[in-house]
Amino acid sequence: MIISKKNRRIIYENLFKEGVLVAKKDYNAPKHEELDDVSNLEVIKAMQSLTSKGLVKTQFSWQWYYYVLTPEGVDYLREWLHLPSEIVPATHKRPVRPPRPATVRPGAGEGGAYRPPRGDREDYRRKEGGAPGDYKPQFAGVGRGAPRE
């Protein structure tokens, strides 16, 4: 399909800026949902061309095309758009997280690793007033353990 250079540039710039592109499988849509002045068919066909070259990975789910730029695609688009190597797609940038302050957990103590045994569990296990020592439960007549006649 013949796509004008202006539209191809809009598609490639958006793909390079975001690193991903989404297109609904609607070949008759007059324009793409994210890109102005570009038909949805042109976006799908441009991405199909990049997919066949191995520059974009395509995933199709629930009537939507999901396109992800590969490292080879980044190099190709950087050359096609005449961009310096310092500029990278948004998906290739690591999010900058502020360093977490070093805090001491309450109740950790000095060592932090040793915990004294909890007394409530021992109390539960050593309950008084349980079954007498001569108690023998019988489950005869129920299930597979029934006596044979």
Phi, psi and chi 1 to 4 in degrees:
 res  aa     phi    psi   chi1   chi2   chi3   chi4
   1 MET       -  139.6  176.7  175.8 -169.7      -
   2 ILE   -87.0  121.4  -61.0  174.5      -      -
   3 ILE  -118.2  132.4  -57.7  172.0      -      -
   4 SER   -63.3  152.5   68.2      -      -      -
   5 LYS   -64.2  -32.9 -170.3  160.9 -173.3  173.0
   6 LYS   -63.1  -47.2 -179.5 -174.3   84.5  154.7
   7 ASN   -67.7  -40.0  -71.4   -9.4      -      -
   8 ARG   -62.7  -39.1 -170.2  175.5  -60.8  -90.3
   9 ARG   -64.7  -41.6  176.5  172.6  -81.5  -72.6
  10 ILE   -61.9  -44.0  -68.8  170.5      -      -
  11 ILE   -64.3  -48.6  -65.6  167.0      -      -
  12 TYR   -65.7  -39.1  -73.6  177.9      -      -
  13 GLU   -63.4  -43.7  -76.7  175.2   -7.4      -
  14 ASN   -66.1  -41.7 -171.9   19.6      -      -
  15 LEU   -62.0  -42.6  176.1   63.3      -      -
  16 PHE   -70.5  -39.3 -171.6   83.4      -      -
  17 LYS   -64.2  -45.9 -177.7  177.1   78.9  173.4
  18 GLU   -87.7  -34.4  -61.6  -65.8  -31.7      -
  19 GLY    90.3  -15.2      -      -      -      -
  20 VAL  -139.3  160.6  -66.2      -      -      -
  21 LEU  -148.3  143.1 -170.5   64.4      -      -
  22 VAL  -123.7  137.4  178.7      -      -      -
  23 ALA  -142.1  133.0      -      -      -      -
  24 LYS   -75.9  144.8 -173.8  172.8 -175.8  172.6
  25 LYS   -79.3   76.2 -175.1 -173.2  172.1 -172.7
  26 ASP  -138.6   96.0 -176.5    8.2      -      -
  27 TYR   -72.1  -17.2  -58.2  123.6      -      -
  28 ASN   -98.3    3.5  -61.8  -38.0      -      -
  29 ALA   -65.5  132.6      -      -      -      -
  30 PRO   -66.8  -31.4   19.9  -27.5      -      -
  31 LYS  -149.1  157.8   67.1  177.0 -154.4  164.9
  32 HIS   -72.1  151.1 -171.0  -96.9      -      -
  33 GLU   -69.8  -32.2  -67.6 -177.0    6.8      -
  34 GLU   -98.3  -31.1  -65.1  176.3    7.4      -
  35 LEU  -101.0  132.0  -53.3  175.2      -      -
  36 ASP   -83.9  145.9  -62.2  -27.8      -      -
  37 ASP    64.5   17.4  -56.5  -31.7      -      -
  38 VAL  -125.3  128.7 -179.8      -      -      -
  39 SER   -73.6  153.7   72.9      -      -      -
  40 ASN   -64.0  -36.0 -158.6   39.1      -      -
  41 LEU   -62.3  -40.2 -179.8   63.7      -      -
  42 GLU   -64.7  -38.5  -70.8  178.9  -26.7      -
  43 VAL   -64.3  -46.9  171.9      -      -      -
  44 ILE   -62.4  -42.8  -67.4  171.0      -      -
  45 LYS   -71.3  -35.6  -68.9  -57.2  175.9 -178.9
  46 ALA   -65.7  -41.1      -      -      -      -
  47 MET   -69.6  -33.6  -67.5  -63.0  106.4      -
  48 GLN   -63.3  -38.4 -175.7  178.4   10.1      -
  49 SER   -65.0  -44.0  173.2      -      -      -
  50 LEU   -67.7  -33.4  -68.0  177.7      -      -
  51 THR   -65.2  -41.6  -58.4      -      -      -
  52 SER   -66.8  -24.4   68.2      -      -      -
  53 LYS   -86.0   -6.5  -64.2  175.2 -173.4  176.1
  54 GLY    80.6   20.3      -      -      -      -
  55 LEU   -95.3  -16.3  -54.7  174.3      -      -
  56 VAL  -136.7  140.6  171.7      -      -      -
  57 LYS   -99.9  133.5 -169.8  179.3   91.2  174.5
  58 THR  -109.7  136.5  -56.6      -      -      -
  59 GLN  -129.0  130.9  179.3   71.0   40.4      -
  60 PHE  -116.8  126.2 -176.4   75.7      -      -
  61 SER  -153.2  131.5  177.5      -      -      -
  62 TRP    51.9   47.2  -70.0   72.0      -      -
  63 GLN    65.6   26.5  -60.6  -61.8  -49.3      -
  64 TRP  -129.7  140.0  -75.6   82.7      -      -
  65 TYR   -95.8  131.3  -69.6  103.5      -      -
  66 TYR  -116.5  119.6  -62.5   92.7      -      -
  67 TYR  -112.4  130.0  -58.7  103.0      -      -
  68 VAL  -121.7  131.2 -179.9      -      -      -
  69 LEU   -75.8  132.2 -160.0   54.6      -      -
  70 THR   -89.7  166.6   62.5      -      -      -
  71 PRO   -59.0  -35.7  -26.7   34.4      -      -
  72 GLU   -66.7  -36.3  -64.4   83.5   19.2      -
  73 GLY   -66.3  -35.3      -      -      -      -
  74 VAL   -62.2  -45.8  171.7      -      -      -
  75 ASP   -63.0  -43.4  -64.6  -23.2      -      -
  76 TYR   -62.8  -48.3  173.9   80.1      -      -
  77 LEU   -68.6  -32.2  -72.3 -178.5      -      -
  78 ARG   -63.1  -39.8 -171.4  175.6  -76.9  136.4
  79 GLU   -72.1  -41.1 -178.9 -177.9  -31.8      -
  80 TRP   -67.1  -37.4 -162.4   89.7      -      -
  81 LEU   -92.0   -1.2  -64.5  169.2      -      -
  82 HIS    57.5   54.1  -52.5  -67.7      -      -
  83 LEU  -106.9  150.0  -62.9  172.5      -      -
  84 PRO   -72.9  164.1   23.9  -31.3      -      -
  85 SER   -74.6  -12.0   61.0      -      -      -
  86 GLU   -72.9  -25.3  -65.4   84.3   32.9      -
  87 ILE   -84.0  126.5  -60.6  175.1      -      -
  88 VAL  -129.4  157.2  -66.3      -      -      -
  89 PRO   -63.8  159.5  -20.9   30.1      -      -
  90 ALA   -63.6  -30.7      -      -      -      -
  91 THR   -75.0  -14.3   54.9      -      -      -
  92 HIS   -95.7   -5.1  -69.8 -124.5      -      -
  93 LYS   -87.2  138.6  -65.7  178.0 -175.5  173.1
  94 ARG   -85.1  133.8  -62.0 -106.6  176.4 -163.4
  95 PRO   -68.3  136.7   21.5  -29.0      -      -
  96 VAL   -89.2  116.7  178.5      -      -      -
  97 ARG  -105.2  138.9  -67.5 -171.9 -139.8  158.5
  98 PRO   -69.7  144.1   22.2  -29.9      -      -
  99 PRO   -65.8  139.2   20.2  -28.5      -      -
 100 ARG   -77.5  138.2  -64.4 -168.7  -34.0 -178.1
 101 PRO   -70.4  145.3   23.9  -31.3      -      -
 102 ALA   -76.9  112.3      -      -      -      -
 103 THR  -119.7  151.3   58.5      -      -      -
 104 VAL   -96.6  131.2  177.7      -      -      -
 105 ARG   -69.5  141.9  -66.8 -177.2  -56.8  165.1
 106 PRO   -67.8  136.4   19.2  -27.6      -      -
 107 GLY    82.2    6.1      -      -      -      -
 108 ALA   -77.8  -25.1      -      -      -      -
 109 GLY    73.2 -165.1      -      -      -      -
 110 GLU   -79.7  -47.6  -67.5  178.7   18.7      -
 111 GLY   -73.9  -43.1      -      -      -      -
 112 GLY    83.9  -26.1      -      -      -      -
 113 ALA   -95.8  -32.6      -      -      -      -
 114 TYR   -85.1  134.9  173.1   73.2      -      -
 115 ARG  -123.9  128.9  -87.5 -169.6  164.8  164.4
 116 PRO   -68.8  151.7   22.4  -30.1      -      -
 117 PRO   -63.9  146.9   18.9  -28.1      -      -
 118 ARG   -87.2  129.3  -61.1  174.9   78.6 -178.5
 119 GLY   -73.4  -25.5      -      -      -      -
 120 ASP   -67.5  -29.1   56.5  -14.4      -      -
 121 ARG   -71.8  -40.9  -68.4 -173.8 -174.5 -177.9
 122 GLU   -64.4  -37.1  -65.9  -59.9  -38.9      -
 123 ASP   -63.4  -38.7  -66.8  -19.2      -      -
 124 TYR   -65.8  -41.8  173.9   74.5      -      -
 125 ARG   -70.8  -28.5  -68.3 -175.3 -177.0  128.5
 126 ARG  -106.2   43.4  -60.1 -163.5 -163.0  -71.5
 127 LYS   -66.8  141.8  -97.3 -169.2  178.9  173.2
 128 GLU   -94.9  154.6  -65.4 -178.7   19.7      -
 129 GLY    86.1   27.4      -      -      -      -
 130 GLY   -78.2 -159.1      -      -      -      -
 131 ALA   -69.5  144.4      -      -      -      -
 132 PRO   -66.6  159.6   17.9  -25.1      -      -
 133 GLY   -63.8  -29.6      -      -      -      -
 134 ASP   -91.9    9.6   59.5  -14.8      -      -
 135 TYR   -75.4  126.1  176.4   71.6      -      -
 136 LYS  -129.3  108.0  -65.2 -174.5 -177.6 -173.1
 137 PRO   -69.8  146.2   23.3  -29.8      -      -
 138 GLN  -121.4  130.4  -66.2 -177.8  -11.0      -
 139 PHE  -117.7   30.9  -57.4  105.8      -      -
 140 ALA   -69.8  141.9      -      -      -      -
 141 GLY    88.9    4.8      -      -      -      -
 142 VAL  -126.0  130.5 -178.6      -      -      -
 143 GLY    69.1 -151.7      -      -      -      -
 144 ARG   -73.3  -18.7  -68.3 -177.3  164.9 -161.3
 145 GLY   -87.1   11.7      -      -      -      -
 146 ALA   -65.8  142.5      -      -      -      -
 147 PRO   -67.3  146.6   20.1  -27.1      -      -
 148 ARG   -84.3  143.8  -63.8 -176.0 -174.0 -159.5
 149 GLU  -105.5      -  -65.5  179.6   18.8      -
